[in-house]
Structure formats: C-alpha cells, structure tokens
C-alpha cells in the first residue's frame, strides 16, 4: 500500500504540469486581459498602460510568460503576484484563513451529505415501489434538477424575504455574526457558526445528496438480487443482518469510488454558495480573480482545485481497499 501511495503521489506531478499548461492556454484564449478595462478608460494614458503591461509581463509572448511563471515555481516556490492586490498568489488565495474554511465547509458538507444520503438510499431500496420510495425518488430528481445558484437565491429569498430572519437578531451570510468574528470559541460561537453554515450545507450538498441517494438505491437493489443474498436468507438469517452486514457492505463499494469525484462537485457548489452567501473561502477569491482576469491567481486556484481532485481520488482508492478485502494494491 505504501508503494502504491508513493507511486500515485509521483504521478500527480506530471498531471499538475499538464493541468497548468492547459489552464494557461485557456486563459490566453479568453478575450482581453487584466488591462482591458483600463484601455477603455479615457483618463488612463497609453503610456501608463504600456508601463503596467511591462511591469506585469503582459507585453511578453504567452509561452515566455508561462515559462517564467513555471520557473518561479521550480526555483523559488513562487506562484506569481496578483495583478489586483499586488501580493503573492498564495496570500491572495488563502489570506484570512480561507484555506481552513474551505476544508471545513467542504469536509463537513461531505460528511452531512453522506450521513443523510446513504441511510435514505438504503431505506428507499428496502421499500421498493412504496409511497416512501416514490417520495424519495421525486425529491432526488428534484435535487438533481435545481441549479445550485438558483437554489441558493431561492433559499436566501425565503430566509430574508419570507421569514425575515435578519430581523430576529440572526444574520445571513458569512460564517459568523459580527459580534462573534473576533470572539474566542464558545458554545455560543459554535451555535452561531452552525446557524450560518447550514444554508451552505443545503446548497452545496443537495445535488450530491440526490445523486448519492439514487446510486445507493440502485447499487443495493442490484446486490439484493445476487445469489449469495438469497443463500443468506435461506439459512434463516434475519433481514436486518442480511441487509446491513452482507448487502450494504458490498453495495457501498461503487459509492466509495465516487468519493474522489464528489470533491470537485463540492468545489463547484462551494463557488456558488461562497459568492451568494458571502463565505470566506478559496472559491470566492477564485471568482474575484476570474472577474478581474487576474491570471496568476486563476492559475494558482486551478492547480489547488486539481490537487484537491487528485488527493480525493487517492483517498477514495485507499478507502475502497479498506472496505473491500478483494482489492489489493501491489
């Protein structure tokens, strides 16, 4: 297993190199650059624009700029400087604990999603074609159909416009009310954090929860039709033991392999939630860099998200070997 982990880790390096090159090419294909808005400003002279282009290296050919950027990573660990903030890319992306909050929001959302979707999928499969199964199927398809941004806007409208939550002393958006931002951790601050985080769980996790529910239902139904399940029932084992000890253990294996693919879905959902709900995460900084065409910040964020995906796939493979004794990595 250790050899497998080391080998997969080494594979990440050329993959990240390819991702960085493709990302840079896509950014170059985008019309305009960071100085485009300034070029339309009549109060900014052409000399100023030329000086800024030289300062930021925008007067160089794309491949030359990519080489200098990549060389800076290899030699100094420098991912460039933000055009917008004039600060290093890492500081722009991760300042104010954004990296920590990104991990907290993503991992807690994943935990809540799996903790709800898996039991509901099991319940739906064991109550096939009953009213409860049809109800869960309906809400599952409904969750898959709603775009994340629309769901976030509707939820925000319900909380503020219909229930007038802000008038009851509880804020909406961000991770804390103002009085708790700099306060030390306490049960009151934890409660305030949970109040602010549950809309993000709902917005980010709805699509994933609906998909996991459908996957779990289909996988368990396939497993329950296998011969060894019929044999276990013929031996007189209780239905609870047959389902939870034998069927669920095998049915959940395909879902574990989806764990790595669920991480980019969380990131894309977090981008919408972070923008609408004002969450201090890396995704929000990435969105700001996109609107400003801040090339090096965009590149740094895309590499971070790619690394997030690769680590998720590695963790999924390790968990799959743990839950399925038939799988061994030599």
N, C-alpha and C positions, 0 to 999 in steps of 0.2 A: 504493500500500500504506500509506503514512504517513497519508493521508487516511482510509482505512478504519480504521486503528488508533485515530486520534483520535476518529472518529465512534463507534466501539464503546465507547471509554472514556467518552465523554459519555453514552451510553445507559445505562451502569452506574449513574449517579447516581439517575435516577428509579426504576430497578429496585430498588436498595437501599432507597429510601424506601418503596416498596410492600412489600418484604420486612419492613422494620422495623415497619410498621403491622400487617401480618397477624400477625407474630410476637407483637406486643404484645397483639393481640386474643386469640390462642390462649392466651397466658399468663394473661390475665384470665379466660378460660373455665375454666381449671383450678380445681378446688375448693381453697379455702383460700389462705393466703399465708404469708409468712415468719413471722408472729406466731402462726400456728395452733397450733404445738406449745406455745408459751408460754401460750396461753389455757387449755390443759388442765393446766397445772402449778399445783397449789394454792398453791405458795409464791410465785407471781408475782401481785401485786395488779393489779386493774383499772386503777388509776391509772398504774402502771408501763407497762402495755400501751398505754394511751392516749398516754402521753408518747412511747413508742417509735414508735407509729403516726404521731404528728405529726412526729417527727424524721425518719422515713424517707419522709414524704409519703403514707403508706398511707391516711390519712384523707381524701385528695382523690379526686375522681371520676377514673376511668381516663383519659379524654381529656385532663384537665388534667395529670395526671402524664406522659402521653406528650408533651404539648406542652412542658412544662418540660425533659423529657429531650432532646427533639429540638432545642429552643432552645439547650440547653447544648452540643450537638454543633456547631451552626452558629456560635455566637458565641465559644465558648472551646475547642472541640475536646474537650469533657469528656463522656465516655460514662457518667457517673454514678459512684456509690460503692457498693461491695459492702456488703450488709447484714451478711454473715458476717464479713468481715475488716476492715471499716471503712476500706478502702483503695480507691483508684481502680480502676475495672474493668480498665483496661489492665494495671495492676500485678498484679491478681489472676489474670488470664488468662495473662500472659506472663512472670511472675517466674521466676527460676531458669533462664533460657534455654529456657523451654517452647516459644516460637515457633521457635527454631532447631531444637530436637529434633523438633518437629512436621514441619518441612520436611525434615529429614534422613530421618526414618522414612518419610514419605510418598513422597519422591522416590526413595530407594533401593529401596523396595518396588516402586514402579512400574518402575524400571529392571530389577530382578531378574525381575519378573513378565513383562515384555515380552521380555526376553532368553531366557527359558525357553519361554514360550507360543508365540511366533512360529515358532521352528525346529521345535517339536513339531507345530504345526499344519501346517507345510509338509510335514514327514515323513509325517504322517497322511494328507494329501491325495494325496501321491505314492505311497502304499502302500495305496490304497483297497481296503477289504474284506479285507485281510490280517490275520493274527493281531495284528500290532503296531498296526494301525489300530483293531481292536476293543478292544484293551487300553487304548489311549489314550482311546478313546471312553468306555469303562467308568469310568476314573478321572476323566475330565472330568465325567461326570454325577454321580459320587460327590462331587467337589469342589463342584459346584453344589448338592448336596442337603444338605450338612452346614451347620448354622448356625454362625456364627463363634464365638459364645460357647461352644457345646458342643465345638467343635474345640479351642478354647483350653484348656478344662478338661481334656479328654482328653490333650492334649499335656503339660499341667502334671502330670497324674497319672502319665503314662508316665515323664517325666524325674525326678520326685521319688519316686514310689511304687514304680516298677518298676526303673529304672536307678540310683536313689539317687545322682543327680548331685551333690547338695549335700554328700554325704559324701566326695567326692573333691576338695574344695577349690574347686569352681566353683559360684558362686551362680546362682540362677534368679530372674528378675525384676529390674526396673530396667535400667539401661544399663551399669552397671559394678559390680564388686565393691567393697566398702568401701575397700579399700586403694588403689584406682585413682581414686576420685571426685575428690580434690583433687590428684592426681599430674599432673605435666606429661605431654604427649603423647609416647609412645614406641611402639615396635613391640609391647611387652608390653601397653600400654594399648589399642592398636588391636586386638590379638588378643582381649583381654577384651571390648571393645565388640562385635566380630563374633560372639563367643560368645553375648552377651546379646541381640543384635539378630536372629539368625536365627529364633528362635521367632516374633517379631513379623512377620518377612517371611512365614513359613509361614502364620500365622493370617490376616493381613491380605490376603496375595496369593493364597490358594488359590482363592477364589471368582472373583476377576478373572482368574487364570491359566486356570481351567477354561473360563470364558466366552470369553476371547480365543482359546484353542485351537480351540474349536468355530467361532467366527467366521472364523478364518483358514482352517480346513479347508474350510468351506462356500464362502467367497469364492474361494479358489484353485481349487476344483473347478469353479465357475461360469466362471472365467476360462479354465481349460484347455479348456473346451468351445467357446470362441469361435473364429471363423473365422480370425482373424489368427494364432492359435497353430498351427492346422493348416497354414497357409501357411508359417510359420516352420519347421515340421518338414519340410514338403515341399521346402524349399530346402536341406535337408541339415544344418541347424544341430544341434549336439549337444543332447541332452536337458537337460543342465545349463544351457546358455545360454538355451534356450527357457524353462525354469522360472524361473531366478533373474534373468535380465536382462529378460525380457519379461512373464512371467505374474505373478511375485511383485510386481513394481513396480506393476502395476495392481490386483492383488488386495488389497494392503495399504491402499489409499486409504480404503475404508469403515472400517477399524480406526483410522486416524488421526482420523477424525471422532468416534470413540468416546472419544478421549483425554480430552476435556473432561468427559464423563460418568463417566469412571473415577475422577476426583478425589473426588467425593462418596462413592463406594463405598469409597475408601481411608479417607476420614474416618470413615465409619460403622464400618468394620472396625477402625480405629485406636481408636475409642471402646471397643470390647470388649477389644482387646488391651491398651490402656493401663490399663484397670481391673483386669483379671485378672493381667497381667504387671507391673503397677506401673511403667508408663512415665511419665516426667515430661513429658507433652505437654499441649497446649491441650485436647484431648478429655477428659483426666482432670479438669481444672479445670472443664470444662463439665458433666461428670457430677456432680461435687460440688455445683455450683450448682443443678442440677436437683433433687437430693435435698433441698437446703436451701430451694428456691424463692426463690433469690436473683435477683430479676427482672432487674436491670440487667446482671448478669454473663451471664445467659442471653441477653439481647438482644444484648450485645456479641459473644458467641460465635456466635450465629446470623448476625449481619452478617459476621463474619470468614469463616464457612464459605460464605456466599453469595458473598462476594467471591472466595473460593478457586475456586468453581464458575465464576464469570464469567470469571476470568482463565484458567482451564483451557480454556474454550470458545474464548476469543480465541487462545490458543496453538495449539489444535487447528486453527482456521481458517487460521492463518499457516502451520503445517506442511503442511496439505493443499494450499495454493497452492504450496508449495515442492516437494512430491513429485509433484504433478500439474500439468504445464505448461498444461493446458487451462483451469485455473481462474485467473481474474484478478479482483482486486477493484479496481474503478474508483470 
